[in-house]
Amino acid sequence: MKILILNEAKRSSMLGHVERRCAATPATVGKFSRIGITIYVERDAGLLSHYTDSEYEAAGATVVALSDEIVGEVDVLACVNSPDEKTISMLSASTIVIGHLDPFFQPSMINKLAASNLTALSVEMIPRSSRAQKMDALSSQASLAGYVMVMKAANYLPSILPMMMTPSGTIKPAKVFVIGAGVAGLQAIATAKRLGANVLAYDTRPVVAEQVESLGGKFLKVDIGETGQTKDGYAKELTDEQKRTLAEAQKEAIATSDIVITTAQLFGRKPPVLISKETLSLMKPGSVVVDMAALSGGNVEGSEPGKIAVIEQVTVIGSGNWSEEVSRAATDMYANNIFNLLDEFISGEPLHFELSFDDEILASSVITHDGKITNETLIKAYESA
């Protein structure tokens, strides 16, 4: 069995963004090698996550100058993101393609994968279940994002996060308000608390209040009627009336905060706008807002995708690609997710990927197979678009 790892930094640079993560580490290459799988790594694939070709070779990989040399012969293409059209056209039919395929927002790419008779597995679609936890790449990257967003906010805040007592007086701890207590939000809460800030958080799912408080944060209670979460643990979309009630209730918390971090994203849909320019104008000059969803539509009115803007004397960070700021850790976590996923389903003699749509993980995450799109949720989304 053969697996190919691409140099995605080289390909993504042509699109204006340089991907710094890689789908394998020398450690995961070693694990694959020990169970009899051949790993090909494109030259400098791990360079921006600080892994050298010699480290991959020492672990058992074969480093190739260009993926073109081997791409048509592999059984699995493991990526961080979607492969480019040229790579797709060179893959053999039935090759398994794994990565962040962004299926709800890249229908043309998904249709190309289906038309090429490739089996595509989108890591975003892996269910949030106990069994799937070790392969849940979305959660592992979101956890790093929560950490990075706090660190970036701290760098731009013209003050400090912890309380500091000095001979010339006492500096009060910064106030941090985190909107959304999913994986990223909880990590942001924990990181801000470690740095000494006072942390307040809100989520539409009251069930997460206990988790917020266990990390040392306070939970903002707002009565907006019935809310809840999906079977996969995502927050359900609010009604327009609930959004208005919530926005009004959060104004005071936002206005009195030094840092606000928004993490509200809806699976497969555009994220909600949570903070208006009017609300931004209520914040103290020099305050910082981090919009986690800026690249996919934004939680903050006026935030600029991929950029840092100043609105009403408030720094609004919408740079995105958060986990790449800590590319070594992000690669380590993602590569382990990929290994755990493949290790779960590779078996037999000779080794092969055991594809069964009776398995809940594969039924959710495999989105193209046998020349067609197979995921019902995705099919319905495309039909309604």
RAZIJO-V189063 format. One record per helix or strand. SS is the DSSP state (H for helix, E for strand). FROM is the first residue (numbers start at 1). TO is the last residue. If there is no record, write none. Layout:
ss = <SS	SS>
from = <FROM	FROM>
to = <TO	TO>
This chain:
ss = <E	H	H	E	H	H	E	H	H	E	H	E	H	E	H	H	H	E	E	E	H	E	H	E	E	E	H	E	E	E	E	H	E	H	E	E	E	H	E	E	H	E	E	H>
from = <2	8	26	38	47	53	62	67	71	76	85	96	107	119	123	133	137	164	169	175	183	198	206	218	229	235	240	259	266	269	275	277	288	294	300	308	314	322	346	352	360	366	372	376>
to = <5	15	34	42	49	59	64	69	73	78	90	99	115	122	125	135	156	166	171	179	194	202	214	219	229	235	255	262	266	269	275	280	291	296	300	311	317	345	347	353	365	369	373	384>
